[in-house]
């Protein structure tokens, strides 16, 4: 219920406010599981949701991504169709960390359960 992403790199941590998927229909899947990123795009446009812009996308677990959003006022509560939304600067920090360390050296672990409003 904290709606946070913790990034650990080289012994240090950063915590970012996020929005996860809106339950029950769009809850972010995979609680308790870890994934390697499938692919990354600095600017992706959703093929599922009206070509919505998804800057700094790091995809995992199929078509789920961590990416920037313009809906920053919704951060801290579930609001997406399953993706993990962040501010542009926060998503850029995550994107650059994955790029620097490589997808093969990155784990995305989903913890907790998306609360139902």
N, C-alpha and C positions, 0 to 999 in steps of 0.2 A: 504493500500500500504506500510505500515511500516514493515510488515512481522516480527512482534514481538509477543511474548507470555509473558503475565504478570501473575506471580504467587503471590497470596496474601495469607500469612499464619500468623495468630496471630498478625495482625495489621501491618506487614511489607510487603514490595513488592520487588520482583526481576523481572527484565526484561531480556528476552533471545531472541536472534536473531534466527529466524526460516525460514524454507521454507514451504509454503503451497502447495496445489495442483496446478497443471498447468492447467489453464483455456484454453478453455472452457470445454473440455472433462473431465478433472480430477480436477476441482475446488473443494476445500474443502467444503463439504456441511454443511448446517445448520446455515448460517449467521443469527445472531439475536436470536439464540436459546441456551439454556443451557442443559447440559446432566450430568447424573451421569456416572462415569466410569462403563463399562460393565464387564471388567476383566483386569487383569494385568499379564504380564510374564516378568521375568528378561531377558530372551532370547527367542524371537519368530522368527520363520522363515515363511515368507509369503507363504500362500497357493495359492495366486493369482498371484504373480510375481516371478516365478522361485526360490522359497525358499530364497528370499533376506533376509539377517539378519536384525532383528529389535530389537536391544538391548533396554532394559528399556521401554518396550511397555506398555502404558496405553490406552486401547481401549475404545472408546465411539461411540455412533451413529452407531452401527453395526460393520462394519469392518474398521472403521477409527481409527487411533492410533497416539499418540504422541510418538516418539521414536528417538533413536540416528541414526546418519548417518555418513558415511565416506565421503560423498560429501559436506564437510564443506565449500568449496569455493563457493557453490551455495546458502548458507544461506543468507537471506535478499531478496530473490526473489522466485517466485513460481517455483517449480522444481519437486514435487512429483506426485504420482498417487492419491492424496487426503489426505494423511497423513500429520502430522505436524512433520517435521524433525528438530532436534536440535543437538548440539555437544554432545558427550558422557557425559562430566561432567554436562552439563545443563539438559540432559534427566535423568541422575541419581538423580539430585536434585529434579526434579519433581516427579519421581518414588518414591523416599524415602519419600517425603512429603505426597503423596497420601497413601502410605503404613502406615505411622505413624498416619495419621488422619482418615483413613478408606475411602473406596469408598463411603459409605453412607453419609459421611460428606464432600464430594468433589463435586464441580460443575465445569464443563468444559463449558465455554461460548465462542462461536465463534462469532466474531464481524467483520464487514466489508465485503467486496466483493473481491474475488481474482481477481487481475488485469489481463487483457488479454494482452499478449505480442504482 
